[in-house]
């Protein structure tokens, strides 16, 4: 279970139309509207669905800016998968230095 809160800024004249659009996006609910600010909660089963919802929110007409304020991931299920997969912690080189590790992934290019 993933739970996130998002702050959206918009022009006041676009708020009501924006609220309707947000309510049509899966996993999203409008929790508070105050002047030009909208608080949206994204509740999803996984990170992929959370990011899809966020990207859909970004694309809505009337969004001036969008910021994720809070994000929570329940990783118990993922942890159980790792434990059940006979994961061996001795598979890592204990002498490996942090400076020798290169990261090539980028989650933002996927969505």
N, C-alpha and C positions, 0 to 999 in steps of 0.2 A: 504494500500500500504506500503510495506517494501522496503527500499533501503539501501544497504550496500556496502561498498568497502572493498576489500580484497587484501592484499599484499602477493604474492607468490614468493618465492625464488626457483630458479632452477639452474642447470648447463647450461651454454650457449649453449652447443651442444644439449640440449633437449628442448630448447625454442620453436622451430617451431612445433615440434610434440605436445608439451603441449598446444600450442595455438589452434591447430586443435581440440584437445580433449575438451578443455574448451568451445569452440564454440558449441559443441554438447550437452552441459549440459543445460537443461531448466533454464531459468531466468538469465543466465550468459552471460556477454559480456566482451571481452578483450578491455580495454580502453587505455592501455599504456604498452609498453615493452621497457625496458632500461637495457642493459647488461643482468644480471641474474635475474632481477626483472620484475614481471608482475603485473599490477593493473587490477583487475577484479571487475566489478560492478554486484551485484546480485539485481535484481528488481523482487519482488514477491508480490503476493496478501496477503500472511499471513506468520506468523512466521514459521509454519511447512514447507512450501515450501522453505523458506529461509534456514532453517537448513538442509533440504535434499540436497539443492544445495551445501552448505558449506561442508557437509560430502562427497559428490561426488568429490568435488575439492580436499579434503584431500587425497583421495584414488588414485588420478592420478599418473601414473608412471612418475617420474621426479620431483615431488614436494619435495623439501628439507625441506621447512617450509612454513606455511601458518598462517597469522594473520589477524583477522578482525580489520580494522582500524576505520571504521565508521559504525554506524547502526542507521536507522531512522524508526520508526513505526508510521503510521497514525492511531491513536486510536479513531478517531471521530465515526466510525461505531460501535466500541465496546462500546463507551460511550453512544451512542444512544440506543443500545440494553438494557443496564443497566437502563437507564432512563425510557424506555418503559415497563420494566418488573415490575414496581411498587416497586422498591427497597426501602426498609425502612431503613434509616440510624440509627433509634433507636434500630435496632436489635443487635447492638453491646453493650457490657458491657463497659460503660465508666470508670469503676473502674478497669478494667483489666490492669495489669502492663506489660510492654514490656518483662520483664524477665520471665513472665509466659506463653509466646507464644512459641510454639515449631513448627518448620517447618520440614516437612517430605518429601517434594517434591524435585525432582531433574530432571530438564529438560533434562540433558545430558543422563540419563538412558533410556529415551524414544526413542532416535534416534541412 
